[in-house]
Amino acid sequence: MRGMVRRDSPRSGSTLPGSQVFSSRNLSGAGPSGTRAGRRRHRRPAGRSNLLTLRLRSLCIREIRCINHRKQPNTHFQSDQMAATEPWLPVFGYGGHIKATTRELIIARGSDTRRYPIQAVKHLLIVGGHTLHTSAVTNLLKAGAAITIFDIDGTPVGYLYPYGYRPDESVRLAQERAGPHRFAQPLARASLQSRLLLLEELYDHAGHDIFYAGELDFLHQAREELSASVTMENLRRLSRLTTDMYYEILSRTLPPELGFRRRTSRPYLDPVNAMFALGYAMIYGNCCVSVVGAHLDPDLGMLHEGAGSFVHDLIEPQKASMVDRAVIRFAREEISSGDYECGEKRCYLGGDLSSRLAAALRDSIDQARIDAQVRIVRDALLANAEFHVLYW
């Protein structure tokens, strides 16, 4: 049995307090290809409740601390903390008043007013409903900044550029030319590891076994196989397979009357899939805002393909800790039969349940960590810096 999680010294500018990372430099070793074993329950040996914890943490993963941040959730997005640590500055939610002088950008919401040196803002991202004064538009454009407008779901709808402005094409060009395997491998492995860590939590608190015989061994073998995989086809195949297994295992931790068996596509026929959809839409919007702010292309994915594929690449390792944990808690503790209505064609969440879940997700979706991950991938593309994934 290998060692527990190793904690290294802080590393400036790269990760967040308590974050765990997967780096493209610490992917080594491979286990044999696994096969799904028989459908017998995996039994927990008496007095060995810490065995799973040790096995799930068998890979030495650095835990790096550096960026201090605080959360101020008050919209469908997690955070209204408009930290000037990135060249892009997001303004989320509703009710903000955005104006500017020749020297500073001023964002007021009720009694809270924040001021930023206007030269430090290279890209203002306005999400939701706010009052945008012409003074802000004029002074930002004069300072060479871009302004992008998003709807409340984080979908970009338009932009304002200074006359003669050219977007940072070097970022998109680097994204187009990048070898996808360099990024896809640590993303796929971190996604699986984050899900294993959540399954560890659920296993410890379930009071019964949640794994069938051989499932946990298979997931560990798949994690090692991801490290050794040299083809994109195999990375994607293993990623899809382990993700499907993860949701099937999650279903065993939930009340059977909710009808959740696996993750499905639209239309959703059970309340758990509907709650997952709400959470994933929220985290997608948060990440898309940061991706656009960094002049990255949301549709040029490494592991995923198609519209929004790059955003999906970056949120996969975050889903377990930022969305799934909250959804599972609601499904187990906070939902009743009156909170949803399921028919033959789809399941509808009640307004009160949706509001309570959205509030919980605003607390759990960490915008600072998403911003940090976007910066990491941008630096890796432009400066060939080490690429690593924050995921827990």
Secondary structure, DSSP 8 states (H G I E B T S, - for coil): ------B----TTT--TTEEEEETTS------------S-B----TT-TTHHHHHHT-S---EE----------SSSS-----TTSSEEEE-SEEEEEEE-SSEEEEEETTEEEEEEGGG-SEEEEESEEEE-HHHHHHHHHTT-EEEEE-TTS-EEEEE--TT----HHHHHHHHHS-HHHHHHHHHHHHHHHHHHHHHHHHHHHSS---BTTHHHHHHHHHHHHHH--SHHHHHHHHHHHHHHHHHHHHTTS-GGG---S---SS--SHHHHHHHHHHHHHHHHHHHHHHHTT--TT--SSS-STTHHHHHHHGGGHIIIIIHHHHHIIIII--GGGEEE-SS-EEE-HHHHHHHHHHHHHHS-HHHHHHHHHHHHHHHHH----EEE--
